[in-house]
Amino acid sequence: MVSQKIGSTVLFLPDNMEGFMAGEPDKENLENKEIRVLEEIVHNYSEDDYHSQITSRKSWTAMYQLAESRAGLIEWLDIPKQSKVLELGAGCGSITSALLKKGAAVTCQEENLYFSRLNARRHAQKELTIYAVPFDECEAQLADDFDLAVLIGVPFPADRAERLLRTIRAHLKPKGMLVLAAENKFGLKYWAGNKEPHTNRYFAGLENAGIQLYSKRALEDLLGRTGFTKQEFYYPYPDYRFALELYSDRHLPKKGDLNYNIANYEDDRLLLFDEQKVYDSIIEEGQFPFFSNSYLCLAADDGGEGIKQETEYVRYASDRSRELAVRTDLNGRRVCKRPMYPQGARHIAHIAEAYERLCRQYEQTDLKFNHCVLHTQEEGELYAEFEYLHAKALQTQVEQAAAAGNLKKVFDILHKIRQYIRNSSQTVPFTITKEFTHVFGNIAGISAIQNAACSEVSDIDLILPNILTTDDGTWHVIDYEWTFFFPIPQDFVIYRTLFFLNHENPDNDGLTMDRLLAAAGISQEEAAVYAQMEEGFQQYVTGGLIPYREMVNLLERRFFNITELKADYDRVVAQNNLLKGRGIFKIARAVKKKLTGN
């Protein structure tokens, strides 16, 4: 191997590759559009701009290799500063970036030369070591005192899985930890019609065809045989590639939680059934861990420390501007909201102020807001802590009543919400302020709401999922992140509650938007204004960025609904049967005769 430096990063390359870092032409890869896109982004833009570049260029490879949200899988882990980390299959360094931000000393292995070079350039200001060779060729050069080994999406061929894990174990300290993320061969997405990623084939993992995939039990057995006898499993959703949530055996999903399943960024897919409904059935049966799309496993030998993380559930709100992106952690006793970027500290402080002002505004009612306390960590990071309430979700009660046809109960609950919103202690007239325009934009036809009653403090996210009810019947608002301190029509808050209720129950004729608006006394003209406000608010939250969840559409990925395809096929067969043995010209002559009489 030969070594080269770019900034503070040391890159080890195969022999006879001295000119590689200078970017000597390579015909095959210069013609590779995806490599060119990656190089253009890393060479010309900062990480702050990666998101907009990825969505504007509509590149799946760039999304997978460069998107910071990839790192959500491990960003929440408690990794002490100066920990020595070995990362295998590092790609272009999205996971590497998160590890470096935690202050870890990172050594990477990635045999793709171009990916390794981009990782080096991406982190040129960091002290980083990268081996751009197969693991077998650099293994002898590695130290044997790593605190952490990270393998994210590295395939385990059956004939060398045990040897690979034993080798990794030998390079860890006695109390070192393995962090491994892998596809679950029985993941529901593969039953439902997604292709298996390593082979790009339907049902390959289920049929044991191609690259070896593991079930949870098989992975537990494999790790146990190779010295990693102490294990803690997490369940990334929708999968480990872009985890929006991480569940654990201490906090599993509830019915209705798993509603983001069309995430086939890499290719087209079949649609064999409604995954959310099947997930709900699986959750009822207590079988979610078996069907989770992928696993994140923390493993060590019996002497390993830190395997049992305090955090039992994580949710990311990452498709936002950096000022508003937050991570929510749950550990059973408390809920914490943390900024994902330094720019978000102000937003966290705003949530604490919102708590104080909402409590004062609603002190004459029995509506309660979940207690909020601000904390500052040793590193200066600000976060907000809330009580974890063991209570019933109002959303669940409404959905159960709607499913049972008890619309009276649904509308009684909605009436109570309207009373809370419209009976705040201080009502002010509507005025268009600079703050209003900043959040909602310029609204056409705004005169329709010029006489709207407003509150001085408005929690516009007073929607059903954010309200819990305790056994004594008290309503508790658990999330008031989107609270503003300028005049906002009270009916806009009501409109949002109704809009999301209708969105979750599109097939219920009793909960059409027209009926919900009529019951609330909101005219169609007012609703049109509020719809624009909602659109403007979403633009405010994302900072004008296109959310990554829209990449399926940007990439023009298709999903083929088997039920609809079968119906189309049946229609074609019926038409063919109609024409069978008669001939198209006979049919045409018969039609002509019927029309003309000749």
Buried (B, 14 or more C-beta within 10 A) or exposed (E): BEEBEBEEBBBBBBEEBEEBBEEEEEEEBEEBEBBEBBBEBBEEEEBEEBBBBBBEBBBBBBBBBBBBBBBBBBBBBEBEEEBBBBBBBBBBBBBBBBBBEBEBBBBBBBBBBBBBBBBBBBBEEBEBBBBBBEBEBBBEEBEEEBBBBBBBBBBBEEEEBEEBBEBBBEBBBEEBBBBBBBBBBBBBBBBBBBBBBBBEEBBBBBEEEBBBBBBBEBBBEBBEEBBBBBBBBBBBBBBBBBBBBBBBEBBBBEBBBBEEBBBBBBEBBBBBBEBBEBBBEBBEEEEBBBBBBBBBBBBBBEEBEBBEBEBBBBBBBBBBBBBBBBBBBBBEEEBBBBBBBEBBBEBBBBBBBBBEBBBEBBEEEEBBBBEBEBEEEEEEBBBBBBBBBEBEBBBBBBBEBBEEEBBEBBBEBBEEBBEBBBBBEEEEEBEBEEEBEEBBBEBEEBEBBEEBBBBBBBBBBBBBBBBBBEEEEEBBBBBBBBBBBBBBBBBBBBBBBBBBBBEBBEEBEEBEBEBBBEBBEBEEEBBBBBBBBBEBBEBBBBBEBBBBBEBBEBBEBEBEBEEEEEEEEEEEEEEEEEEEEEEEEEEEEEEEEEEEEE
